[in-house]
Amino acid sequence: MSKELISGAEALMRSLIHEGVDTIFGYPGGAIMPVYDALHDHQDKIKHILVRHEQGATHAAQGYARVSGKTGVALVTSGPAATNAITGIADAMIDSTPMVVIIGQVGAALLGTDAFQETDVVSITQPITKWSYQVRNAEDLPGAIARAFYIAREGRPGPVVIDFAKNAQIAKLEYSYKKCTFIRSFVPVPDVEPWSIEAAAALINSAKKPFALIGQGVILANAEKELNAFLEKADIPAGWTLLGSSAMPTEHRLNKGMLGMHGNIGPNIKTNECDVLIAIGMRFDDRVTSDLNTYAKQARVIHFDIDPAEINKNVKAEVAVLGDAKQTLELVTEKLNAAKHTEWIDSFTEYEQTEQEKVIEPELNPTSHEISMGEVIRKVSEATENKAVLVTDVGQNQMMASRYFKFTQSRSMVTSGGLGTMGFGLPAAIGAKIGAPDRTVCLFTGDGGMQMTIQELGTILQEGTGVKMIILNNNFLGMVRQWQELFFNDRYSETHMKNPDFIMIAQAYGIKGRSVSQREDLDGAIAEMLSDDQPYLLEVKVETKGMVYPMIPTGASISNILLGDK
Ligand SMILES: Cc1ncc(C[n+]2csc(CCOP(=O)(O)OP(=O)(O)O)c2C)c(N)n1
């Protein structure tokens, strides 16, 4: 029996459905029109979210992927659309987010002629993807899509680009689809080496002052339960990276707080005092380590990771435990002796008290009439019973949100960690709400970052996506202003921002909103914002010269922590 002939575009739709895709974030255009035409026949199975800019499509797909654990999908046309999507692709790469981006391309016969809206997508995206592939013939499409999803999702996740030439979208093929389960040249998860399990367990069993560093790898491996069993059995205190936030509940006895530049004092100081440092699914980013010459020199290091390229990249590991964290943590835990490290764990307390007194208390209960970022964030966290998904933009708002929001469940933090992309927040929050419709999604953004992708309010208008947007408006590019104050003698070069009336803008998009500048109005405004599942924009006019402390200046030792004069 001869197989049915269908177009490449129709084959793409059927392949996506086969992969379980039910949501696509995208924007149409000439070189992807056959695909959009095919999409029209599958609206019952695939919901397309029409964003307002291709950067928004990629960030929304990221937000969707991060909360749902599924692979995010973006669909855009060629040329300027492809280049607009680049920021989100790079962001997904550095933050290990599974995403497939399908990009229209000019017809194969025109490739290399500087045709209308032609860009060399494969060359541009190769360094910022796990795989970037051009489909020039329709019959290659199903295989390419199957591989794309396999590569994006398996092992350490990341973005894949399929550059889909227009002729291949139109040409007919005999369609059949087989999910990819193996690629000879690609080993997504290295085999666990039994000796590494033995060696890690022996080292941990010998430790007097063990300390664990939790990264996003734990969340990506769905290994939260295994992490908890591991830490509790051997009584190991833990700190977490920005992307590792929410892997363990904020109030857990062994949770000692955030690592790095704006992290908590205790975990940073203790990294330089522990005897065995256990890094789990984290990559020793320079925002965490600062000066490598003075980082954890006293410690014997164990590094759990799925990606062999991370081992010894920044910090040399005595024992590398390669593999999927869910599996390796379980295997090591079996071999651990039940232990108690009471004195060691108690030794964090003095730093917690210092930080509470010098930083947290003044931030949460300011004596000045001006509202601080921290108090807004803590109030919103509490008003949602610490159950909301936190999405942030980049800047002071991001650091304050990660410091003052409390987490009770995993996959509750969506932020641009590695690339630090301003403008990430709003579209990522839209994607997060679509990926977790039953959860409250709260975006915290600065006035600067909000305006970088503010057009995505149009997506909310069209879709009714019930995100809660909180602009922490300090009329400054706050984080840069903070650096200017600390390191450039208060020379505020181009960081003061004159802002539009955000509430009028929200209203123009049919979104309810309110602006608050007095502390006594804050609780009421937050309650109003959270009272239903409609989109809402809350602008809070916060102190113009707020600072995020503690801070480890770039390049300094992690023990040299500034507390400010708060
Ligand atoms: C796309 C992009 N451009 C520039 C920067 C550099 N940058 C980092 S934080 C920041 C200031 C952010 O200001 P705002 O959005 O108002 O947030 P705040 O720090 O005040 O919370 C800037 C300009 C960046 N991270 N991303």
The ligand as a Gaussian input file, in Angstrom:
#p B3LYP/6-31G(d) Opt

LIG

1 1
 C       19.574000      43.155000      27.299000
 C       20.362000      43.737000      28.424000
 N       20.895000      44.961000      28.314000
 C       21.626000      45.487000      29.322000
 C       21.838000      44.787000      30.459000
 C       22.698000      45.364000      31.572000
 N       21.907000      45.539000      32.796000
 C       21.895000      44.649000      33.808000
 S       20.902000      45.070000      35.056000
 C       20.490000      46.517000      34.317000
 C       19.568000      47.501000      34.970000
 C       18.182000      46.999000      35.114000
 O       17.347000      48.064000      35.430000
 P       15.828000      47.857000      35.730000
 O       15.209000      46.989000      34.696000
 O       15.175000      49.150000      35.940000
 O       15.852000      46.967000      37.043000
 P       16.433000      47.271000      38.511000
 O       17.884000      46.904000      38.519000
 O       16.209000      48.717000      38.806000
 O       15.629000      46.351000      39.365000
 C       21.139000      46.645000      33.079000
 C       21.022000      47.797000      32.187000
 C       21.280000      43.486000      30.520000
 N       21.444000      42.689000      31.564000
 N       20.537000      42.998000      29.503000

